[in-house]
């Protein structure tokens, strides 16, 4: 199996398959995570301190629903995990498009999170560290399980 395919399948497993082990891995991947709970086939409930927000944010990501996403798919990336983020009442608050491809020496990952334009730059900058923390831990866990 290609490295990128292995990683994206591992990420999808962590996000979308409920188990005690996945719950433990997801919560321990970043201290900002309070809940990452799969709901149904393509939905993830999230409660976290998103990008150093002053209070926890509660939202739902529906993967494979790209309604309104602004980040285009880079066709040179063979694998992606994308979806729209909504509040409980259905209000769209952003989305994700994480893309992975194999390279000659390993793989390259492009992580994209979309926010409403009115979010301050400080939240965006903090979320960059949040993503680096979480994905580093998730990718290491996937590698260690191999």
C-alpha positions in Angstrom: 0.0 0.0 0.0 1.2 3.5 -0.8 2.3 5.6 2.3 -0.2 8.4 1.6 -3.1 5.9 1.3 -2.1 4.2 4.5 -2.0 7.6 6.4 -5.3 8.9 5.0 -7.0 5.6 5.8 -5.6 5.8 9.3 -6.9 9.4 9.8 -10.3 8.4 8.4 -10.4 5.5 10.8 -9.6 7.7 13.8 -12.2 10.3 12.8 -15.0 8.1 11.7 -14.9 4.7 13.5 -16.0 4.8 17.2 -13.9 2.8 19.5 -12.3 3.4 23.0 -8.9 3.3 21.4 -9.7 5.9 18.8 -11.3 8.1 21.4 -8.2 7.9 23.6 -5.9 8.6 20.6 -8.0 11.6 19.4 -8.3 13.2 22.9 -4.6 12.7 23.6 -3.4 14.0 20.2 -3.9 17.6 21.4 -4.7 19.2 24.8 -7.3 21.4 23.0 -9.5 18.4 22.2 -12.5 17.7 24.5 -14.4 15.5 22.1 -13.9 14.0 18.7 -16.9 11.7 18.3 -17.9 9.9 15.2 -21.7 10.1 14.4 -22.9 8.0 11.6 -21.0 7.2 8.4 -19.3 10.6 7.6 -19.9 12.9 10.5 -17.6 13.9 13.3 -18.7 15.8 16.4 -16.0 18.2 17.7 -15.6 20.1 20.9 -12.3 21.8 21.2 -10.5 25.1 21.9 -10.3 25.9 18.2 -7.2 28.1 17.6 -7.0 29.5 21.1 -10.6 30.6 21.1 -11.6 31.9 24.5 -14.2 29.2 25.0 -14.6 25.6 23.6 -16.3 25.5 20.2 -18.9 22.7 19.5 -19.4 21.8 15.8 -19.9 19.0 13.4 -17.9 18.1 10.3 -19.6 16.2 7.5 -16.9 14.6 5.4 -17.5 14.2 1.6 -19.8 17.3 1.8 -17.9 20.1 0.2 -20.8 22.5 0.0 -19.3 26.0 0.1 -15.6 25.0 0.6 -13.3 27.6 -0.9 -10.1 25.5 -0.9 -9.8 23.8 -4.2 -8.7 20.2 -4.5 -5.1 20.0 -5.7 -5.3 17.2 -8.2 -1.6 16.3 -7.7 -2.6 15.0 -4.2 -4.1 11.6 -4.6 -5.9 11.4 -1.3 -8.0 13.9 0.6 -10.3 14.2 3.6 -12.6 17.1 3.1 -15.9 18.3 4.6 -18.0 21.2 5.8 -18.2 22.3 9.4 -21.6 23.3 10.9 -23.0 24.4 14.2 -25.7 22.2 15.7 -28.4 24.4 14.1 -26.9 23.8 10.6 -25.1 27.2 10.3 -21.9 26.7 8.2 -18.8 27.9 10.0 -16.1 26.6 7.7 -14.6 23.4 6.6 -11.5 21.2 6.1 -9.6 19.9 3.1 -6.6 17.8 4.2 -4.7 16.4 1.2 -1.9 13.8 1.1 0.4 12.5 -1.7 3.3 10.2 -2.0 6.8 11.6 -2.9 10.0 10.0 -3.8 11.2 10.3 -0.2 7.9 9.8 1.7 4.8 11.9 1.5 3.6 15.5 1.5 0.6 16.7 3.5 -1.4 19.9 2.9 -3.7 20.7 5.8 -6.4 23.3 5.2 -9.0 24.6 7.6 -11.5 27.3 6.5 -12.9 29.8 9.0 -15.4 32.6 8.7 -13.6 35.8 7.5 -14.3 37.7 10.8 -12.0 35.4 12.9 -8.9 37.2 14.2 -5.5 36.3 12.8 -4.5 35.2 16.3 -7.0 32.3 16.2 -5.8 31.3 12.7 -2.1 31.3 13.8 -3.0 29.3 17.0 -4.9 26.7 14.9 -1.8 26.1 12.8 0.0 24.9 15.9 -3.1 22.9 16.9 -3.1 21.1 13.5 0.6 20.4 13.7 0.2 19.0 17.2 -2.7 16.8 16.4 -1.6 15.5 13.0 1.9 14.8 14.3 0.5 12.6 17.0 -2.0 10.9 14.8 0.6 10.1 12.1 3.0 8.8 14.6 0.3 6.6 16.1 -0.6 5.2 12.6 3.1 4.5 12.0 3.6 2.8 15.3 0.6 0.5 14.7 2.1 -0.8 11.4 
